[in-house]
């Protein structure tokens, strides 16, 4: 064991904070222009930055990782043996961590925290390249919303036809 209960050491970790970035698909407009097979163009809401009923703001919520080496006091040590290997974990307040994230100096902890930040950022960058719903294509969205528009136009035409059937003087027609 490198450290003992009561030692003040530095815990290297990468903390997250929420940030907003410009959507990589719509470039901040919240809309995508789609060219259909007949060369007509339609504009659709961007599904990449869509936030449900809030619509597509052109921005995506993500997280920025930051290095947070903080001084902590070791409050407990646990050891366990697995296949001739002894595993040591340290308790520091409500955290439980391994020795690889604990350091005697702030500078050493800062280097480890920077490595953790780089790992998290690489993972986040990879995640941003995917759509939220991989099983749906952009073409599916165009077809779906165009069919909603078609059905809405049909409903309007039906409603207008019903209104055209209403007599001009409704009170006279009710008396019959």
Helices and strands as residue ranges (DSSP letters): E 8-11, E 14-22, E 31-35, E 41-45, G 52-54, E 59-67, E 70-73, E 76-82, E 85-92, E 95-98, G 99-101, E 102-103, H 106-128, H 138-165, H 170-175
